[in-house]
Amino acid sequence: MTKLLRELVKGMTMTQVSVKGFGRWLLFSMAILLGLVAMPRDGAAQVTAFKQAVAEAAARDRDMAAFYQANNYEGIWTGNAGKDRRRRAALFDAIAAADDHGLPARRYDAEGLMEKLKSARTARDRGFVEVEMSRTFLQLARDMQTGALIPSRVDGDIKRQVPYRERVSYLTNFAKSNPRGFFRALPPKTNEYARLMKEKIRLERLMASGGWGPSVPSETLKPGQSGPAVVALRNRLMAMGFLRRSASQTYDETLQSAVQQFQAAHGLETDGVAGPSTIKAINTPVQSRLQSVLVAMERERWFNTERGKRHILVNLTDFTARIVDSDRVTFSTRAVVGKNQYDRRSPEFSDAMEYMVINPTWHVPRSIAVKEYLPKMKRNRNAAGHLRLYNSRGQQVSRSAINFNAYNASNFPFAIKQPPSSRNALGLVKFMFPNKYNIYLHDTPKKSLFQRAQRDFSHGCIRLHQPFEFAYEILSKQESNPKAFFHAKLDTGRETYVHLEKKVPVHIIYRTAFTQAKGPTQYRNDVYGRDARIWDALSKAGVSLRAVRG
């Protein structure tokens, strides 16, 4: 027994679990040993009883039934062989580490599973426990790899296709693999996930030590001021790592610079003035930031797939569109995203950009045509004169021949289009990745909106601040002089389709916490309230905030 216990403990480090967690795990391991030592050796009858129990218990789950049938109803967990012991140890190690990944550890009920192992005295008992361990394993493995929640059930605008694997493949591959290595390979291997885990640990330690200290008791502070509120601001920025130790009680240039660094890391206007938005962000407690990180880790698990050596990343909360090459941002521009209204919020999904349209025609979506333009044309048939109407045969129709008051949202028979021009709602170029949500990236004549810190104003599509430069970068992979090529098409004034020789993946994401290779973790506002709903669902599933002493 001592030798077996040493094997179970082997590989467990104090960094993986807390002292309390290690003690609990040790008791669990001893319970396994006690339970197995008391079991009788299998004879023919016992083998039959074991397999019958496995078949009965697995029958309720098609995937497990298929696995055990293919495996001749042999066990992989509850035998006395070394490989079974290693699998048990790896499973309970992984459950003990569930909190490290922000997963709902209680979902895997380690204590209950241990009790069943301890109480199993007959071959039939072991058969039922065998299947229960596989059930727990399947839940944990999928949660670690592709998330504990189903995104669309949390928010209907999260359209992301999670890369779920066949459940039976987990059992099949695990039975053939190094158990510990199998579990290590499950979570995302992205730099983003690794950095989020590091930030999680940092915040958990801050929680244990009291957070960032007293909040700033003021709505606005400006350079030149002094007093207790300025001291509170100074202390909080020091605790956050934006300011070196200082005894100054004045809002001096050093403090102003620290405020600007904080503002940059939180998507705020970097004016160096601690106005209401900045004070609100500074006073946000550690617990709230930790929630954002845990949600971001869950989102990263939903996104646990190949993203493309070159891809486009649109972060809705950051109001940016970036081109990423080999995990390095090669171009970034400001963006305007869907307005925070029930029918305008930009959805989250991935697709592939296939072409761009230079001097595009705007085909007004029917929802906009009947909700916005039809009421205007009922009041004044010449309203929105920049738009043209077409019948079902594609023929342009004169407004003078139309009685707009005869139509409503359900029977309006005309298509509305805006021809190419500098005033076109899509600007002078749009970037297409055909999708059923009718979302794409495009230019806009409304440039003033890009100067605002929060930029949710569109009907759902993504407007770009620097669309020409974005086009040059996209074309750089197929044109020797992309700028000259682009403007040659633009100068014709005609609608021109330019197909990409190689499609570029486009990922529209939503992250209120995200990292960068260097510098502080970035935090943004929960523009659509989606992360709050995800956290609520995670919390109900059993994820909790924890304070960890370093």
Residue pairs with C-beta under 8 A, 6 or more apart in sequence:
1 33
1 37
4 33
4 85
5 29
5 30
5 33
7 82
7 85
7 86
7 89
8 29
8 32
8 33
8 85
8 88
8 89
9 26
9 29
11 89
11 93
11 180
12 22
12 25
12 93
14 22
16 93
16 96
16 97
16 100
17 25
17 96
17 97
18 548
21 96
24 96
25 92
25 93
25 96
28 92
28 110
28 111
28 114
29 89
29 92
31 114
31 115
31 117
31 118
32 88
32 92
32 114
32 117
32 118
34 118
35 117
35 118
35 119
35 120
36 78
36 80
36 117
38 121
39 120
39 121
39 122
39 123
39 126
40 46
40 122
40 123
42 50
42 123
45 123
46 122
46 123
47 123
49 122
49 123
49 124
49 127
50 73
50 75
50 123
50 124
50 126
50 127
50 130
51 72
51 73
51 74
51 127
52 124
52 127
53 123
53 124
53 125
53 126
53 127
53 128
53 130
53 131
54 68
54 73
54 75
54 127
54 130
54 131
55 65
55 68
55 69
55 73
56 127
56 128
57 127
57 128
57 130
57 131
57 132
58 64
58 65
58 67
58 68
58 131
58 134
59 65
61 135
63 138
63 166
63 167
63 168
63 171
64 131
64 134
64 135
64 138
64 167
64 168
64 171
66 168
67 134
67 168
67 171
67 172
68 74
68 131
70 172
71 175
75 84
75 126
75 127
75 130
76 84
76 87
76 130
76 134
76 171
76 174
76 175
77 84
77 87
77 88
77 91
77 129
77 130
77 133
77 134
78 84
78 88
78 117
78 120
78 126
78 129
78 130
78 133
86 179
86 180
87 174
87 179
88 133
89 179
90 179
90 180
90 182
90 183
91 133
91 136
91 137
91 140
91 179
92 110
92 114
93 180
93 183
94 140
94 144
94 183
95 105
95 108
95 110
95 136
95 140
96 105
96 110
98 104
98 105
98 108
98 140
98 143
98 144
99 105
99 546
100 197
101 144
101 187
101 197
101 297
102 200
102 293
102 294
102 297
102 298
102 538
102 543
103 140
103 143
103 144
103 148
103 543
104 143
104 148
104 538
104 541
104 542
104 543
105 542
106 542
107 139
107 143
107 148
107 541
107 542
108 136
108 139
108 140
109 136
113 129
113 132
113 133
113 136
116 128
116 129
116 132
117 129
117 133
119 125
120 126
120 128
120 129
134 171
137 170
137 171
137 174
138 167
138 170
138 171
141 170
141 174
141 183
141 186
142 164
142 165
142 167
142 170
143 301
144 183
144 186
144 187
144 301
145 165
145 186
145 187
145 301
145 304
146 162
146 163
146 164
146 165
146 301
146 302
146 304
147 162
147 298
147 299
147 301
147 302
147 304
148 298
148 301
148 538
148 541
148 543
149 298
149 534
149 537
149 538
149 541
150 162
151 158
151 160
151 162
151 302
151 348
152 158
152 159
153 537
154 530
154 533
154 534
154 537
155 530
155 533
155 534
157 345
157 346
157 347
157 348
157 528
157 530
158 347
158 348
158 510
158 530
159 347
159 348
159 349
159 437
160 302
160 303
160 348
160 349
160 350
161 349
161 350
162 302
163 304
163 305
173 182
174 182
187 193
187 301
187 304
188 300
188 301
188 303
188 304
190 300
191 327
191 515
191 517
192 300
192 514
192 515
193 297
193 300
193 301
195 515
195 521
196 293
196 296
196 297
196 300
196 513
196 515
196 521
197 297
199 293
199 513
199 515
199 521
200 290
200 293
200 294
200 297
201 548
203 286
203 289
203 290
203 293
204 290
204 545
204 546
204 547
204 548
205 547
205 548
205 549
205 550
206 212
206 239
206 286
207 286
207 287
207 290
207 545
207 546
207 547
207 548
208 547
208 548
208 549
208 550
209 549
211 239
211 285
211 286
211 287
212 236
212 239
212 240
212 285
212 286
213 232
213 235
213 236
213 239
214 232
214 235
214 236
215 232
215 236
215 282
215 283
216 229
216 232
216 233
216 236
216 274
216 279
216 282
216 283
217 228
217 229
217 232
218 229
218 232
218 233
218 274
218 279
219 275
219 276
219 279
220 273
220 274
220 275
220 276
220 279
221 229
221 230
221 233
221 251
221 273
221 274
221 279
222 251
222 273
222 274
223 251
223 252
223 253
223 255
223 256
223 272
223 273
224 250
224 251
225 250
225 251
226 249
226 250
226 251
227 249
230 249
230 250
230 251
230 255
231 249
233 251
233 255
233 259
233 274
233 282
234 243
234 246
234 248
234 249
234 255
236 282
236 283
237 243
237 255
237 258
237 259
237 262
237 282
238 244
238 245
238 246
240 262
240 282
241 520
242 258
242 259
242 261
242 262
242 265
242 520
243 254
243 255
243 258
246 254
246 255
248 254
248 255
251 274
256 272
257 272
259 272
259 273
259 274
259 278
260 270
260 271
260 272
261 520
262 268
262 278
262 281
262 282
263 269
263 270
263 271
263 272
263 278
264 270
265 519
265 520
265 521
265 522
265 523
266 278
266 281
266 522
266 523
266 524
267 317
267 318
267 319
267 453
267 522
267 523
267 524
267 525
268 277
268 278
268 281
268 453
269 277
269 453
274 282
277 453
281 523
284 523
287 545
289 513
289 523
290 545
291 531
291 535
291 545
292 512
292 513
292 523
292 526
292 531
293 513
293 521
294 535
294 538
294 543
294 545
295 512
295 513
295 531
295 534
295 535
295 538
296 511
296 512
296 513
296 514
298 534
298 538
299 509
299 510
299 511
299 534
303 507
303 509
307 324
307 505
307 507
308 504
308 505
309 325
309 326
310 323
310 324
310 325
310 326
310 477
310 504
310 505
311 323
311 324
311 504
311 505
311 506
311 507
312 321
312 322
312 323
312 324
312 353
312 441
312 504
312 505
312 506
312 507
313 321
313 322
313 323
313 324
313 507
313 509
314 320
314 321
314 322
314 335
314 337
314 441
314 462
314 506
314 507
314 508
314 509
315 322
315 509
315 510
315 511
315 514
315 524
316 337
316 338
316 346
316 348
316 508
316 509
316 510
316 527
316 528
317 510
317 511
317 512
317 524
317 525
317 526
317 527
318 511
318 514
318 522
318 524
319 334
319 335
319 336
319 337
319 454
319 455
319 456
320 332
320 333
320 334
320 335
321 332
321 333
321 335
321 441
321 462
321 464
321 470
322 329
322 331
322 332
322 333
323 329
323 330
323 331
323 332
323 470
323 473
323 474
324 330
328 517
330 473
331 469
331 470
331 473
333 464
333 465
333 466
333 467
333 469
333 470
334 450
334 455
334 464
334 465
334 466
335 441
335 455
335 462
335 463
335 464
335 465
336 444
336 449
336 450
336 455
336 456
336 457
336 458
336 462
336 463
337 346
337 455
337 456
337 458
337 462
337 527
338 344
338 345
338 346
338 456
338 458
338 459
338 460
338 461
339 345
339 456
339 457
339 458
339 459
340 456
340 527
340 528
343 367
344 458
344 459
344 460
345 460
345 528
346 439
346 458
346 460
346 461
346 462
346 508
347 437
347 439
347 460
347 508
348 508
348 509
348 510
349 435
349 437
349 439
349 508
350 505
350 506
350 507
350 508
351 433
351 434
351 435
351 505
351 506
352 433
352 503
352 504
352 505
352 506
353 431
353 432
353 433
353 474
353 500
353 503
353 504
353 505
353 506
354 432
354 433
354 434
354 499
354 500
354 503
355 432
355 497
355 498
355 499
355 500
356 429
356 430
356 431
356 432
356 471
356 474
356 497
356 498
356 500
357 429
357 430
357 432
357 495
357 496
357 497
357 498
358 428
358 429
358 471
358 486
358 489
358 490
358 495
358 496
358 498
359 420
359 428
359 429
359 489
359 490
359 492
359 493
359 494
359 495
359 496
360 420
360 424
360 426
360 428
360 429
360 430
360 442
360 495
361 417
361 418
361 419
361 420
361 424
361 495
362 417
362 418
362 424
362 425
362 426
363 415
363 417
364 373
364 387
364 415
364 416
364 417
364 418
365 438
365 459
368 459
369 412
369 414
369 415
369 416
370 408
370 409
370 412
371 409
373 383
373 384
373 387
373 416
374 404
374 407
374 408
374 409
374 412
376 383
376 384
377 383
377 384
377 399
377 404
378 404
378 405
381 399
381 400
381 402
381 404
382 399
386 418
386 421
386 423
387 416
387 417
387 418
388 396
388 416
388 417
388 418
388 419
389 396
389 397
389 399
389 402
389 414
389 415
389 416
390 396
390 397
390 414
390 415
390 416
390 417
391 397
391 413
391 414
391 415
392 413
397 414
402 414
407 413
418 424
418 425
420 428
420 493
420 494
420 495
422 428
422 445
423 445
424 445
425 444
425 445
426 442
426 443
426 444
427 442
427 443
427 444
427 445
427 463
427 467
428 443
428 467
428 468
428 490
429 442
429 443
429 467
429 468
429 471
429 486
429 490
430 440
430 441
430 442
430 443
431 440
431 441
431 442
431 467
431 470
431 471
431 474
432 440
433 440
433 506
437 460
438 460
438 461
439 460
439 461
439 462
439 508
440 461
440 462
441 461
441 462
441 463
441 464
441 467
441 470
441 506
442 461
442 462
442 463
442 464
442 467
443 463
443 464
443 467
443 468
444 463
444 464
446 457
446 463
447 465
449 455
449 457
449 463
450 465
454 525
454 527
456 527
462 508
464 470
468 486
471 482
471 486
472 482
472 483
472 486
473 482
474 482
474 500
474 504
475 482
475 485
475 486
475 498
476 482
477 501
477 502
478 500
478 501
478 502
479 485
489 496
489 498
510 528
510 530
510 531
511 524
512 523
512 524
512 525
512 526
512 531
513 521
513 522
513 523
513 524
514 521
514 522
514 524
515 521
515 522
516 522
526 532
